Amino acid sequence: MAKFNSTMGKVLAAASLAVLAATGASAQQVPEDLTVMPPVPTTFDPPRTAWGDPDLRGMFPIDNIASLPMNRPAQYGDRFWLTDEEYAARQAQANASDERYAAEDEGGTIGFGHWVESDASGRRTSLLASPANGQLPAMTEWAQNLYQSGRSSWTPGTVHQWVDDFDTWDRCVTRGFPASMFPFRYNNGIQVMQAPGYFVINLEMIHDSRIIPIVGSKEEMDAMRWPAEVRTWMGQSIGYWEGNTMVIETTNIVAGDSATTVVSERGPSPLNMATMGVPPFNTIPTSEEAVVVERLTMTGPDSIVYELTYTDPKVYTAPWTARLDWTRNEEYEFFEYACHEGNVQVRNYITAASAGLAAEAADAAAAEAAANQ
């Protein structure tokens, strides 16, 4: 894949210095009834910035939840939370990963054990907090047709003839939004920065930075909205404080799909398949009606509960909400994410496809000539 080849040098250089996010206590207490998702705790009073806003600044890598799937696996039924026995098994699996990391360190090597880093991921059965069944809502017929006919480096049987057969992630443009806010197999760093009037979410992967103006009212937010025809990969995000919770509403996301042959009408998938438990292929379309609402609440000095609600009625038959526990780790560092540099796989796909088509044509010509003899 383009991602594997183009990021490998960066990963090998950085992995020896990367520090796993602290496991710590869960940002949210597990209820007695494991089928219940309690509301986000709001009793913690965070420190304040010099200008008086709740201070959420810090490094919050989400490696520690990278093993949680988006859709709830069937064996968990209607439970949001693991049993004690299931959690012990998950911890044992994470400990085995730690042993692989340690063996690489001792041997002076950096390999796959360091490249894909995660811990026990807490007691949750999936990232979804809604719907209650733990499954992404069904796609509309319109969206399902586009999803099934989409093209990317992840779709089987696709003959890649030009760059418009690849998605924006293949081409190192962006993972898109809200896909960029969910855990991947690596490079899961998230940094929160603040300044008077602004809230910034800095992402390690592809170095997307979301500079979000803060307003004081819904009316101010509506007045700041861009015209509908003005769109960006990450959309237009505007934030406001609801008590100690930062609420961010995003519209004007680039709309498009992976099925069209018109380059300007192609768009990234709102979910990336390398987040565990997401539908495959990276070909879910995005419509002009997509809206994202995020809520960031500090639940302790080193923990943030991050909630994201995605609404796109042209694509999904209902909204869905994911809830992620962020854990502070100020030792985590961002390193250069050199994605486009050395991204030879796009060319390789096209070259291989051209060679395959030429071979098929030669075989067909030879077969026709033999038949006419």
DARASUL-V629960 format. One record per residue. RES is the residue in one letter. PSI is psi in radians with two decimals (999 if undefined). Layout:
BEGIN
((RES	PSI) (RES	PSI))
END
This chain:
BEGIN
((M	2.70) (A	-0.66) (K	-0.78) (F	-0.87) (N	-0.79) (S	-0.35) (T	-0.10) (M	-0.75) (G	-0.72) (K	-0.75) (V	-0.80) (L	-0.60) (A	-0.58) (A	-0.42) (A	-0.61) (S	-0.34) (L	-0.22) (A	2.47) (V	2.29) (L	2.51) (A	2.46) (A	2.37) (T	-0.96) (G	-3.03) (A	2.68) (S	2.49) (A	-0.19) (Q	2.37) (Q	2.49) (V	2.20) (P	2.85) (E	-0.71) (D	1.88) (L	-0.07) (T	0.08) (V	2.37) (M	1.80) (P	2.81) (P	2.79) (V	2.27) (P	2.41) (T	0.34) (T	-0.33) (F	2.32) (D	1.79) (P	2.79) (P	2.94) (R	2.60) (T	2.98) (A	-0.43) (W	0.14) (G	-0.03) (D	2.68) (P	2.35) (D	1.81) (L	0.18) (R	2.50) (G	3.14) (M	2.13) (F	1.25) (P	2.52) (I	0.48) (D	-0.59) (N	-0.12) (I	0.23) (A	-0.33) (S	-0.06) (L	2.30) (P	2.75) (M	-0.98) (N	2.44) (R	2.20) (P	2.59) (A	-0.54) (Q	-0.25) (Y	-0.05) (G	-2.20) (D	0.38) (R	2.31) (F	-0.32) (W	2.64) (L	2.67) (T	2.96) (D	-0.73) (E	-0.73) (E	-0.67) (Y	-0.66) (A	-0.70) (A	-0.68) (R	-0.71) (Q	-0.69) (A	-0.68) (Q	-0.72) (A	-0.65) (N	-0.62) (A	-0.65) (S	-0.73) (D	-0.67) (E	-0.64) (R	-0.70) (Y	-0.80) (A	-0.69) (A	-0.67) (E	-0.74) (D	-0.81) (E	-0.62) (G	-0.04) (G	0.49) (T	2.70) (I	2.05) (G	-2.67) (F	-0.53) (G	-0.62) (H	-0.41) (W	-0.68) (V	1.73) (E	2.22) (S	2.83) (D	-2.70) (A	-0.25) (S	0.21) (G	-2.90) (R	-0.01) (R	2.61) (T	-0.33) (S	3.02) (L	-0.41) (L	2.29) (A	-0.33) (S	2.39) (P	2.81) (A	-0.40) (N	-0.03) (G	0.32) (Q	2.46) (L	2.47) (P	2.74) (A	2.60) (M	2.68) (T	2.86) (E	-0.72) (W	-0.85) (A	-0.69) (Q	-0.70) (N	-0.75) (L	-0.71) (Y	-0.80) (Q	-0.53) (S	0.12) (G	2.84) (R	2.37) (S	-3.14) (S	-0.16) (W	-0.18) (T	2.25) (P	2.53) (G	0.05) (T	2.30) (V	1.90) (H	1.86) (Q	-0.35) (W	3.04) (V	-0.39) (D	0.06) (D	0.02) (F	2.66) (D	3.09) (T	-0.45) (W	-0.75) (D	-0.68) (R	0.18) (C	0.52) (V	-0.96) (T	2.70) (R	-0.23) (G	-3.11) (F	2.30) (P	0.19) (A	-0.61) (S	-0.27) (M	-0.01) (F	2.69) (P	2.57) (F	-2.93) (R	-0.26) (Y	2.98) (N	0.93) (N	0.39) (G	2.35) (I	2.22) (Q	2.27) (V	2.23) (M	2.64) (Q	2.62) (A	2.83) (P	2.06) (G	0.01) (Y	2.57) (F	2.25) (V	2.29) (I	1.97) (N	2.14) (L	2.38) (E	-0.76) (M	2.13) (I	0.07) (H	0.71) (D	2.29) (S	2.20) (R	1.90) (I	1.92) (I	1.96) (P	2.56) (I	2.28) (V	2.99) (G	-0.12) (S	2.85) (K	-0.64) (E	-0.74) (E	-0.70) (M	-0.82) (D	-0.64) (A	-0.46) (M	-0.16) (R	2.41) (W	2.80) (P	2.68) (A	-0.53) (E	-0.17) (V	2.03) (R	2.61) (T	2.89) (W	-0.69) (M	0.04) (G	-3.10) (Q	1.99) (S	2.29) (I	2.37) (G	2.83) (Y	2.75) (W	2.28) (E	1.58) (G	-2.19) (N	0.13) (T	2.25) (M	2.10) (V	2.24) (I	2.19) (E	2.23) (T	2.24) (T	-2.96) (N	0.62) (I	2.47) (V	2.16) (A	2.64) (G	-3.07) (D	3.11) (S	0.12) (A	-0.54) (T	2.68) (T	0.00) (V	1.96) (V	-0.73) (S	-0.23) (E	0.09) (R	2.55) (G	2.84) (P	2.73) (S	2.47) (P	-0.30) (L	2.45) (N	2.30) (M	-0.31) (A	-0.11) (T	2.21) (M	2.45) (G	0.22) (V	2.52) (P	2.57) (P	2.98) (F	-0.30) (N	0.67) (T	0.29) (I	2.23) (P	2.91) (T	2.28) (S	3.01) (E	-0.21) (E	0.05) (A	2.29) (V	2.39) (V	2.29) (V	2.13) (E	2.56) (R	2.14) (L	2.04) (T	2.15) (M	2.24) (T	0.02) (G	3.02) (P	-0.39) (D	0.36) (S	2.46) (I	2.35) (V	2.14) (Y	2.13) (E	2.43) (L	2.14) (T	2.18) (Y	2.23) (T	2.12) (D	1.54) (P	-0.31) (K	-0.33) (V	-0.85) (Y	2.50) (T	-0.16) (A	2.75) (P	2.83) (W	2.70) (T	2.28) (A	2.54) (R	2.17) (L	2.39) (D	2.08) (W	2.37) (T	2.28) (R	2.42) (N	1.62) (E	-0.11) (E	-0.22) (Y	2.43) (E	2.54) (F	2.44) (F	2.93) (E	2.29) (Y	1.51) (A	1.48) (C	-0.92) (H	-0.63) (E	2.17) (G	0.27) (N	1.33) (V	-0.19) (Q	-0.52) (V	-0.84) (R	-0.72) (N	-0.73) (Y	-0.83) (I	-0.76) (T	-0.78) (A	-0.70) (A	-0.73) (S	-0.74) (A	-0.70) (G	-0.75) (L	-0.68) (A	-0.70) (A	-0.72) (E	-0.72) (A	-0.72) (A	-0.73) (D	-0.72) (A	-0.69) (A	-0.72) (A	-0.70) (A	-0.70) (E	-0.73) (A	-0.71) (A	-0.62) (A	-0.50) (N	-0.10) (Q	999))
END
